[in-house]
């Protein structure tokens, strides 16, 4: 079945674009609310953290619920919920209301993501990696366009922004619902995940994969959080430091598409090991570079960083095939939490020994992750066929 004709993947990708588009609006909304509500930097950070935690921690529950009830209702509800709450958030007059809406928006995000990943997994085994990478590309693109749409919609509608975003979100949710018109037949053929499912999965493999994801997410979060600050300390302007980060994040989305597609052909473990181990020397080289070389190395780093993201998602889903929603929720939620823990550790270390030295030490993290990945099962297509 061609991926372009896969209704599940089309719905998941469009929904991912929609949900992450609203997530991308949040930084600008918080920026606009800062003088309006007299917010401190810590209050802005807490609001952002609460949104992220609500989405991440709720994903395993919503994933399990999707396995029980079907992915379609949760996917549609998630798109509608985040659109309506983000629109209202722009005009709140109380910090307490802002926090309540941040929780509601986070829950909308948490409701959609495991369902979207489950729908994307409804593809032939030979195309699972490519399908996951297309799903990820939808989210990355939506997040990138979020600030642009936020500015444009506010300029056009002004105080009517909440109604506009709500109407837009309901329309997007309706499209997801329509594209998934035949999804119920698929759900009736599935059996909900049960506790015994985990007993049949190799617990040791899950633990190793989680450690690999933890180290990888630690590096990713350190890059996005501290690279602009690092280059600002090198004498770069705010704009130039932001351009360095952009040179990493844009290729990251493309890397996911390449890595997921290649993993279908040569094996997911191979892609995971190769791209993860390359992150270490490339990150170290980025910190030593200057001039145009910064952007060249940054682009290469983004490509290899993004390549492993859809791969680990598909690997986790394959461990518990009857609990796709639950495993998707665990993986996606754990990725953020692991990154948040890792970047906090880097911050504490940087306060003691300096940011440059800390980031150089962070270059070791993906090398350790790649070494651990050797303990994962060999899943090359030929090997998998022989075992079957």
PyMOL commands that set and color helices and strands:
alter all, ss='L'
color gray80, all
select helices_A, chain A and resi 3-5+7-37+41-69+71-89+95-120+125-179+183-189+195-200+203-233+238-266+268-288+292-307+309-319+321-353+355-362+365-373+381-387
alter helices_A, ss='H'
color red, helices_A
deselect
rebuild
show_as cartoon
